[in-house]
Amino acid sequence: MTTYAVTGATGALGALVVGELLGRGVPAADVVAVVRTPSKAEDLAARGVTVRRGDYSAPETLPAALAGVDVLLLVSGNEVGRRVPQHEAVIEAAVDAGVGRIVYTSVLRADTTELALAPEHKATEELLRRSGVLFTVLRNGWYTENYTERIPEYLARGAIVGAAGGGRVAAATRADYAAAAAEVLLGDGHAGAVYELGGTPFTFTELAAQITRASGTEVGYTDVGVAELVGILQGAGLDEPTAGFVAALDEAIARGDLDADPADLVRLLGRPSTPLADAVRASVAV
């Protein structure tokens, strides 16, 4: 039997991928949840999943975490600025453990985009190419939840405030990305593939319209300059570097950095991605 491991298995994406594997008939004994804090994975252990400690920042934990693993999903770390050495440690441990293939969650057009998050992903993809191990790259776009989780804020303000202009975001739900990852983990013919994954693109104006329809409360989109957005974010409590980083993401949207053709995601899912209207309605109903 093939043994599958998922790093960050208690995270928002990793937990969904584990659920997808189990839901598709992979025996729980053949799934390894690699987590920083095993006590947070008691629900997975109760389902029969093997839980192992594996900390990107503690390389000594990784050999045991990956022992006997055949296919690994390396979910990118969340510590921006530290991810390249962290990912390198996982890749090296995977090679030493004899992992047959690594699937990595990257970002849209990692090798060409100006997106501020891209350089670490590009560097990780290069590490994979040099490692000699078979690999597949999932260049995921934005999560729809980046916006639906903020709906209470938008409703309270009556507006989405940003600096994205008419730029489009090819976002998809975490569940969609998890289903695509499971398909790649389990399926044949994905070695060496690089998938640009995104849902049906939408603008912030379209997002605001969907929130208005679902909630019955008028929400519009207010477009401001990048410098003005930085000031607004600082006024909301963000420090200057963080506010600048967030505003730069909106600037990237305006450039088109987060727009994408949904064809790759549709092909992996075997269906269209979750419509924005459905995701918004589900969030408003909670």
PyMOL commands that set and color helices and strands:
alter all, ss='L'
color gray80, all
select helices_A, chain A and resi 12-23+28-30+38-46+59-66+83-97+118-131+145-148+151-157+174-186+204-215+226-235+240-255+263-269+276-285
alter helices_A, ss='H'
color red, helices_A
select strands_A, chain A and resi 4-7+31-35+50-53+71-74+101-107+134-140+159-162+194-197+220-223
alter strands_A, ss='S'
color yellow, strands_A
deselect
rebuild
show_as cartoon
